[in-house]
Amino acid sequence: MDKILCEKMYETYYMRVYSFIMTLAGNSSLAEEITQETFYRALLSERTAFRGESGEFTWLCAIARNLFVDESRRKKRFREMPEEMDSGKSLESAVSDREMSLQIHTILHRMEEPYREVFEMRVFGELSFREIGRIFGKTESWARVTFHRSKAKILERMGEKNE
């Protein structure tokens, strides 16, 4: 399409096409995006795309409507996809993680003190080693060593359950 003709169409019909899409979408940013895409597609189209069987505005609205329908379908498909966790893990992975979490909690429940409490404070309470040491009246190094020992015990016991 001729650049000058396209600029003229843009100046003439931009607000009308935008208003048309705004009534369909009810969202100004989506309407603006679709309107821009409409004129981009019109610019890229061959001269044969606009056959003169209808007015230019009608042709532009047909392009815009088709883009809106495509966008609506895409959004609907996106909503129907199975939910994934924030970290991008699949549903199967989430179930596996849930089972592992249950296994860890079971092991923690049976673990002797202070290992269980230190592990819970660090992982679930998100406390620093310095804070954990202070709570127990011990050093930061003691908290680190105790946490790593509790982690090793959990891993060891998980290995025993999986064998």
Backbone as numpy.savetxt, mean C-alpha at the origin, in Angstrom:
# Nx Ny Nz CAx CAy CAz Cx Cy Cz
-2.72 14.76 -34.75 -3.57 15.93 -34.75 -2.67 17.16 -34.75
-3.09 18.18 -35.41 -2.37 19.43 -35.53 -2.22 20.08 -34.16
-1.01 20.55 -33.85 -0.73 21.14 -32.53 -1.58 22.37 -32.27
-1.72 23.21 -33.25 -2.50 24.45 -33.10 -3.98 24.12 -32.87
-4.48 23.14 -33.62 -5.86 22.71 -33.45 -6.08 22.14 -32.05
-5.12 21.37 -31.57 -5.21 20.77 -30.24 -5.19 21.85 -29.16
-4.32 22.85 -29.31 -4.28 23.95 -28.34 -5.60 24.70 -28.30
-6.17 24.90 -29.47 -7.45 25.59 -29.57 -8.55 24.77 -28.87
-8.53 23.44 -29.13 -9.51 22.56 -28.49 -9.33 22.60 -26.98
-8.08 22.58 -26.52 -7.79 22.60 -25.09 -8.37 23.85 -24.45
-8.08 25.01 -25.04 -8.57 26.28 -24.50 -10.09 26.35 -24.53
-10.67 25.81 -25.57 -12.12 25.89 -25.73 -12.87 24.92 -24.82
-12.36 23.69 -24.69 -13.15 22.64 -24.04 -12.63 22.15 -22.68
-11.49 22.63 -22.23 -10.92 22.09 -20.99 -11.92 22.13 -19.83
-12.48 23.29 -19.53 -13.38 23.42 -18.38 -14.66 22.61 -18.57
-15.13 22.50 -19.78 -16.36 21.72 -20.01 -16.11 20.23 -19.82
-14.96 19.74 -20.31 -14.62 18.32 -20.13 -14.36 18.06 -18.65
-13.64 18.96 -18.00 -13.37 18.82 -16.56 -14.69 18.75 -15.78
-15.62 19.63 -16.08 -16.92 19.64 -15.40 -17.69 18.36 -15.64
-17.62 17.86 -16.87 -18.29 16.60 -17.21 -17.75 15.46 -16.35
-16.43 15.34 -16.28 -15.81 14.27 -15.49 -16.03 14.49 -14.00
-16.04 15.74 -13.58 -16.26 16.03 -12.16 -17.64 15.54 -11.73
-18.63 15.63 -12.60 -19.96 15.12 -12.25 -19.95 13.61 -12.14
-19.12 12.93 -12.91 -19.02 11.47 -12.84 -18.18 11.03 -11.63
-17.04 11.67 -11.46 -16.07 11.22 -10.46 -16.36 11.77 -9.07
-16.78 13.01 -8.98 -16.99 13.62 -7.69 -15.69 13.86 -6.93
-14.58 13.85 -7.66 -13.26 14.01 -7.06 -12.46 14.92 -7.97
-12.07 16.07 -7.48 -11.42 17.07 -8.34 -10.07 16.61 -8.87
-9.28 15.94 -8.04 -7.96 15.51 -8.53 -8.10 14.42 -9.59
-9.04 13.50 -9.41 -9.28 12.47 -10.42 -9.82 13.09 -11.69
-10.73 14.05 -11.55 -11.30 14.73 -12.72 -10.21 15.47 -13.49
-9.32 16.12 -12.78 -8.23 16.84 -13.44 -7.30 15.87 -14.17
-6.99 14.77 -13.52 -6.11 13.76 -14.12 -6.72 13.18 -15.40
-8.00 12.84 -15.33 -8.67 12.27 -16.50 -8.80 13.30 -17.61
-9.06 14.55 -17.25 -9.17 15.60 -18.26 -7.84 15.78 -18.98
-6.75 15.81 -18.23 -5.43 15.92 -18.86 -5.16 14.74 -19.79
-5.48 13.55 -19.32 -5.27 12.34 -20.13 -6.13 12.37 -21.39
-7.32 12.93 -21.28 -8.23 13.04 -22.44 -7.58 13.87 -23.54
-7.06 15.02 -23.17 -6.43 15.87 -24.19 -5.13 15.27 -24.71
-4.43 14.57 -23.87 -3.21 13.88 -24.31 -3.57 12.82 -25.36
-4.59 12.04 -25.07 -5.03 11.01 -26.03 -5.53 11.63 -27.33
-6.24 12.74 -27.21 -6.74 13.42 -28.41 -5.57 13.93 -29.25
-4.53 14.44 -28.59 -3.35 14.93 -29.29 -2.64 13.80 -30.02
-2.55 12.63 -29.38 -1.84 11.50 -29.98 -2.63 10.79 -31.07
-3.93 11.01 -31.07 -4.77 10.26 -32.01 -4.53 10.71 -33.45
-4.81 9.80 -34.32 -4.71 10.09 -35.75 -5.86 11.03 -36.15
-5.71 11.64 -37.27 -6.80 12.49 -37.77 -8.09 11.68 -37.94
-7.95 10.39 -38.20 -9.13 9.56 -38.43 -9.90 9.28 -37.15
-9.28 9.52 -35.99 -9.98 9.25 -34.74 -11.18 10.18 -34.59
-11.00 11.42 -34.99 -12.14 12.33 -34.98 -12.68 12.41 -36.39
-13.78 11.71 -36.59 -14.34 11.58 -37.94 -15.32 12.69 -38.29
-15.65 13.54 -37.36 -16.57 14.63 -37.64 -18.03 14.21 -37.57
-18.30 12.99 -37.12 -19.67 12.50 -37.02 -20.39 13.15 -35.84
-19.62 13.68 -34.91 -20.19 14.39 -33.76 -19.33 15.62 -33.53
-19.72 16.43 -32.58 -18.94 17.62 -32.28 -17.65 17.25 -31.54
-16.70 18.18 -31.55 -15.43 17.94 -30.86 -15.65 17.70 -29.37
-16.54 18.48 -28.77 -16.82 18.32 -27.35 -17.36 16.92 -27.06
-18.26 16.44 -27.88 -18.82 15.10 -27.70 -17.73 14.05 -27.82
-16.84 14.21 -28.78 -15.73 13.28 -28.98 -14.82 13.26 -27.75
-14.47 14.46 -27.24 -13.63 14.56 -26.06 -14.31 13.94 -24.83
-15.60 14.15 -24.71 -16.33 13.56 -23.57 -16.38 12.04 -23.68
-16.45 11.52 -24.90 -16.43 10.07 -25.08 -15.08 9.50 -24.63
-14.00 10.17 -24.99 -12.66 9.75 -24.55 -12.59 9.81 -23.02
-13.04 10.92 -22.46 -12.99 11.12 -21.01 -13.83 10.08 -20.29
-15.01 9.81 -20.80 -15.88 8.82 -20.17 -15.23 7.44 -20.18
-14.64 7.08 -21.31 -13.95 5.78 -21.41 -12.79 5.70 -20.42
-12.04 6.77 -20.28 -10.95 6.80 -19.30 -11.48 6.67 -17.88
-12.60 7.33 -17.60 -13.21 7.23 -16.28 -13.67 5.80 -16.00
-14.30 5.17 -16.97 -14.76 3.79 -16.81 -13.57 2.85 -16.58
-12.50 3.04 -17.35 -11.29 2.22 -17.16 -10.73 2.39 -15.76
-10.68 3.63 -15.29 -10.16 3.91 -13.95 -11.05 3.29 -12.87
-12.35 3.36 -13.07 -13.29 2.75 -12.11 -13.11 1.24 -12.06
-12.94 0.62 -13.20 -12.72 -0.83 -13.25 -11.41 -1.20 -12.56
-10.38 -0.42 -12.81 -9.08 -0.68 -12.18 -9.19 -0.59 -10.67
-9.88 0.43 -10.18 -10.04 0.59 -8.73 -10.87 -0.55 -8.16
-11.89 -0.98 -8.87 -12.73 -2.08 -8.39 -11.90 -3.36 -8.30
-11.10 -3.62 -9.31 -10.23 -4.80 -9.32 -9.25 -4.74 -8.16
-8.71 -3.56 -7.90 -7.77 -3.38 -6.80 -8.43 -3.67 -5.47
-9.68 -3.22 -5.28 -10.40 -3.46 -4.02 -10.72 -4.93 -3.84
-10.89 -5.69 -4.93 -11.25 -7.09 -4.83 -10.05 -8.00 -4.64
-8.84 -7.46 -4.76 -7.64 -8.27 -4.57 -7.55 -8.69 -3.11
-6.99 -9.87 -2.82 -6.86 -10.27 -1.43 -6.00 -9.29 -0.67
-6.37 -9.05 0.56 -5.63 -8.11 1.38 -4.24 -8.62 1.65
-3.30 -7.70 1.65 -1.93 -8.03 2.00 -1.52 -7.20 3.19
-0.57 -7.68 3.90 -0.11 -6.98 5.08 0.69 -5.76 4.66
0.85 -4.81 5.57 1.59 -3.58 5.28 2.98 -3.85 4.76
3.59 -4.89 5.22 4.97 -5.16 4.81 5.01 -5.80 3.43
3.86 -6.03 2.80 3.82 -6.60 1.47 3.79 -8.11 1.46
3.57 -8.74 2.59 3.55 -10.19 2.65 2.19 -10.70 2.19
2.17 -11.86 1.60 0.92 -12.43 1.14 0.14 -13.02 2.30
-1.09 -13.40 2.04 -1.96 -13.97 3.06 -1.36 -15.25 3.62
-0.79 -16.09 2.74 -0.17 -17.34 3.20 0.98 -17.06 4.14
1.75 -16.05 3.81 2.89 -15.67 4.65 2.40 -15.14 6.00
1.31 -14.40 5.98 0.75 -13.87 7.22 0.28 -15.00 8.13
-0.35 -16.02 7.55 -0.80 -17.17 8.34 0.40 -17.88 8.93
1.43 -18.06 8.12 2.65 -18.70 8.58 3.27 -17.90 9.72
3.32 -16.57 9.57 3.85 -15.71 10.62 3.01 -15.80 11.88
1.71 -15.90 11.71 0.81 -16.01 12.86 1.07 -17.31 13.62
1.27 -18.39 12.88 1.58 -19.67 13.52 2.92 -19.60 14.25
3.89 -18.94 13.62 5.20 -18.79 14.25 5.08 -17.93 15.51
4.27 -16.89 15.44 4.06 -16.02 16.59 3.44 -16.80 17.74
2.47 -17.63 17.43 1.84 -18.46 18.46 2.86 -19.41 19.08
3.71 -19.97 18.24 4.75 -20.88 18.73 5.72 -20.13 19.66
6.11 -18.92 19.29 7.01 -18.12 20.12 6.35 -17.78 21.46
5.09 -17.39 21.42 4.39 -17.05 22.66 4.24 -18.27 23.57
4.02 -19.43 22.99 3.93 -20.66 23.78 5.27 -20.94 24.45
6.35 -20.80 23.71 7.68 -21.01 24.28 7.96 -19.98 25.37
7.60 -18.72 25.11 7.81 -17.67 26.12 7.03 -17.96 27.40
5.83 -18.47 27.24 4.99 -18.76 28.40 5.66 -19.77 29.34
6.39 -20.68 28.74 7.05 -21.74 29.53 8.50 -21.39 29.91
8.98 -20.26 29.43 10.38 -19.89 29.67 10.56 -19.34 31.09
11.71 -19.65 31.65 12.02 -19.20 33.01 12.40 -17.71 33.01
12.24 -17.13 34.18 12.62 -15.72 34.38 14.13 -15.65 34.59
14.78 -14.60 34.30 14.35 -13.32 33.75 14.30 -13.31 32.23
14.61 -14.45 31.59 14.70 -14.49 30.13 13.39 -14.06 29.46
12.27 -14.60 29.97 10.99 -14.26 29.36 10.72 -12.77 29.47
10.87 -12.22 30.64 10.53 -10.82 30.86 11.45 -9.89 30.07
12.72 -10.19 30.02 13.66 -9.36 29.27 13.30 -9.39 27.78
13.00 -10.59 27.26 12.63 -10.70 25.85 11.36 -9.89 25.57
10.36 -10.03 26.42 9.10 -9.30 26.22 9.30 -7.79 26.31
10.12 -7.35 27.26 10.37 -5.91 27.39 11.05 -5.36 26.14
11.99 -6.13 25.63 12.75 -5.66 24.46 11.90 -5.71 23.20
11.23 -6.83 22.95 10.50 -7.01 21.69 9.13 -6.33 21.72
8.35 -6.59 22.75 6.98 -6.07 22.80 6.90 -4.69 23.43
7.73 -4.47 24.44 7.75 -3.17 25.11 8.64 -2.16 24.43
9.49 -2.63 23.51 10.41 -1.80 22.75 11.29 -0.93 23.66
11.70 -1.52 24.76 12.59 -0.80 25.67 14.05 -0.99 25.25
14.87 -0.01 25.58 16.30 -0.13 25.28 16.94 -1.06 26.31
18.13 -1.54 26.00 18.85 -2.39 26.94 19.16 -1.63 28.23
19.47 -0.35 28.09 19.75 0.48 29.27 18.52 0.53 30.18
17.33 0.73 29.60 16.10 0.80 30.40 15.79 -0.54 31.07
16.00 -1.63 30.32 15.76 -2.97 30.88 16.71 -3.22 32.05
17.98 -2.89 31.87 18.96 -3.05 32.93 18.58 -2.25 34.16
18.12 -1.03 33.95 17.72 -0.17 35.06 16.53 -0.78 35.82
15.56 -1.32 35.10 14.39 -1.95 35.74 14.82 -3.10 36.65
15.76 -3.90 36.18 16.21 -5.06 36.95 17.31 -4.69 37.97
17.77 -3.46 37.94 18.84 -3.06 38.84 20.17 -3.65 38.39
20.34 -3.87 37.11 21.55 -4.48 36.54 22.15 -3.52 35.51
23.18 -3.98 34.83 23.83 -3.15 33.81 23.17 -3.35 32.44
23.51 -2.44 31.54 23.05 -2.54 30.15 23.59 -3.82 29.52
24.84 -4.16 29.81 25.46 -5.38 29.28 24.70 -6.62 29.74
24.29 -6.64 31.02 23.52 -7.78 31.53 22.24 -7.95 30.73
21.56 -6.82 30.43 20.31 -6.86 29.67 20.56 -7.41 28.26
21.64 -6.99 27.63 21.99 -7.47 26.29 22.23 -8.99 26.30
23.05 -9.43 27.24 23.39 -10.85 27.33 22.15 -11.68 27.61
21.33 -11.21 28.54 20.12 -11.95 28.91 19.16 -12.02 27.72
19.01 -10.93 26.98 18.14 -10.92 25.80 18.65 -11.91 24.75
19.93 -11.88 24.47 20.48 -12.79 23.46 20.39 -14.24 23.89
20.53 -14.50 25.16 20.36 -15.87 25.67 18.91 -16.31 25.53
17.97 -15.41 25.82 16.56 -15.77 25.68 16.21 -16.02 24.22
16.77 -15.24 23.34 16.55 -15.44 21.91 17.10 -16.80 21.47
18.27 -17.13 21.96 18.89 -18.42 21.63 18.04 -19.58 22.15
17.48 -19.42 23.35 16.62 -20.46 23.92 15.36 -20.64 23.07
14.79 -19.53 22.63 13.57 -19.60 21.79 13.89 -20.33 20.49
14.97 -19.94 19.84 15.34 -20.57 18.58 15.62 -22.06 18.77
16.28 -22.38 19.86 16.59 -23.78 20.16 15.30 -24.58 20.34
14.36 -24.04 21.11 13.11 -24.74 21.37 12.22 -24.80 20.14
12.32 -23.79 19.27 11.56 -23.84 18.01 12.11 -24.94 17.13
13.42 -25.11 17.14 14.06 -26.16 16.36 13.65 -27.53 16.85
13.50 -27.69 18.16 13.06 -28.96 18.73 11.63 -29.29 18.31
10.77 -28.27 18.22 9.36 -28.50 17.85 9.22 -28.82 16.37
10.12 -28.29 15.56 10.03 -28.51 14.10 10.67 -29.81 13.67
11.36 -30.48 14.56 12.03 -31.73 14.17 11.09 -32.91 14.28
